[in-house]
Amino acid sequence: MSDFIAKLISLLNYLGGLITPWLSEVATAIIACCLVVFGADINRFLRRYFAGRSFLLRTSIFVIVNAFGYGLMIIHLSPLLAQYMAKIPAHWLFVLVVAIFFAIGSWAQRNRQV
């Protein structure tokens, strides 16, 4: 049994090592996927919150949030996420990345975005 566990950890280390050079891109993909999945909810909330306000204010908020807000989130959160992910051991890194993408995908599936 311990031989199986050692081989499994070795395989996960290898797979995590393949991800490590691409942490910046993986972090950007995670943030972008989260924004795609949760962006509709954020926009729906803003639409309800600013309902009845002037067209100019609603349009300005929409542009600020969608053009600048989401872009700034990607630019600033991706390197931060990559730094945190770089501190995780390789075998856990692979498991974490797979789990995050499955969680995002299942959330999208549950909310009928897939």
N, C-alpha and C positions, 0 to 999 in steps of 0.2 A: 504494500500500500504506500509506504513512504517513497518507494522508487517511482511510483506513478505521480505522486505529488511533486517530487523533485523534477520530473520531466515536464509536468504541467507548468511549474514555475519557470523553468528554463524556456519553454515555448512562449510564455507570457512576457518574459524578459526580452526575448528576441523580437516579438511583435511590438512591444513598447519601445524598443530601440529603433524600430523602423519609423515610429511616429515622432520621436524626439526631434529630429532635424526639421520637422514640419510643424512645430508647435504654434508658431505665429499664424500659419494658415489655418490650422485646426481651430485655434481660438477664434479667429475671424469667422470661420464657418459656423461655430457654435453661437456666437453673438448674432450673426446674420440670420440664422435659422430661428433663434428665439424672437428676433424682431419680426420676422415674417409671420410666425405663429401668433405672437401676442400683439402685433401691430393693429390688427383689426379690432381687438378689444380696447386698446388704448385710444384709437380713433373713435370708436363708438362711445367711450366714456367722455371724450372731449366734445363730441357732437351733442351729447345730452347735456353736459355741463354748460355749454355755450349756446344752447338752443334759445331762440328769442333775442339773441344779441344781434348787433348790426352785421351785415354781410361783410363789411370790411374787417371787423374784428375776427369773425369766424374764419375768414379766408387767411388772414395774417397768422392766426394761431395754427391753422392747418399747415401752412407753408413753413413756419418756424419749426414745428414739431417734426414734420415729415422730411423736409429737406435738410435742416440743420440739426435737429435733435437726434434723429436716428443716425445720421452721419457721424456726429460727434460721439455718440455712444459706441459706434463701431470703432472709431479711431482711438478712443481713450480706454475703452474696456477691453479690447482685444489684447493689447500688450500686457495689461494687468493680469488678465486671465492666463496668458502664456507664461508669465513669470511664476504664478502660483502652480501651474501645471508642471513647470520645469522642476519644482521641488518634490514632486511625487515620484516614488520609485517606479522604474520602468514597468514592472509587472502589474502594478496597480494603475498606472497611467493608461495602459491599453484597456483594462477593464472599465475604468472611469469614462474614457472617451466613447466606448461602445455603449455604455449605460446611458450617458448623456444623450447621444443621438437616438437611442431607442426611446428614452423618456420624451424627447421632443416629438418624435414621430408618433408615439402613442397619444400624446396630448393633441396633436393635430388630427389624428384619426378620430379621437373621441369628440372633437369639436367640428367634425366634418369638413376639415380643410384639406383632406387628402382624397 
